[in-house]
Amino acid sequence: MIGMGLLLLVAGGVAMLLGKTGLPLGRLPGDIRYEGKHFSFYFPLATCVLLSVLVSVVLYLLSHWRR
């Protein structure tokens, strides 16, 4: 559990640093944003799909490299 916590801490730090570089993560076409008068809803659908694909490719390459 400590390892997972450290991994989440590092991932959060990387996400914060990437946000300062000007990459449009979280503002991609396909991200859902609704702002009403007293309510706002945001779901980064395209960003989640992109990050999922990137993580899957990295894990595939790591597993293929370890063989």
N, C-alpha and C positions, 0 to 999 in steps of 0.2 A: 504494500500500500504506500509505503514511503517512496518507492521508485515511481509509482504512477503519479503521486503528488508532485515529485520533482519534474517529471516529464510534462505535466500540465503547467507547472510554473515556467519552464523553459519555453513551451509552446506559446504561452501568453506573452512572454517577453519578446519572442520573435514576432508575434502578431503586432505588438505595439511598435516595434522598430520598423516593420514593413509598412505600417500605416503612416509613418513619418517620411517614407521615401517617395511618396506620391503614386504608388501603385494603386489602381482602382479597386482593390479588394474590398468588397462590401458595397460597391457602387457599380457593379457590372449590370449590363442589360439582362434582365431576367430576375433580378433581385426584386422582391415584392415590398413595396412601401405604400402605406396608406396613412394619410394624416387628416383626421377629421377636426371638428371644432374642439372637442374635449378628449380626443382619443387618437393615439398614433400606434401603428402596427408596422413592424419591420421584420422581414424574414429574408435573409440572404441566400435564396435558393441557388442561383447560379454560382455564387462563391462557394457554397457547400459542395456542389457537384464538382467544381474545378479542384478544390482541395482534396476531395475524395479520390479523384482520378490521379492526382499527383502523388498522394500517399500510396495508392495501390501500385503505381508504377515503381516507386522507390522500393517498396517492400518486395515486389516481384524481382527487381534487379538484385536486391540483397540476398534473397533466397536462391536465385539462380547463381550468384557469385559464390555463395558458400558451398555449393556442390562440388 
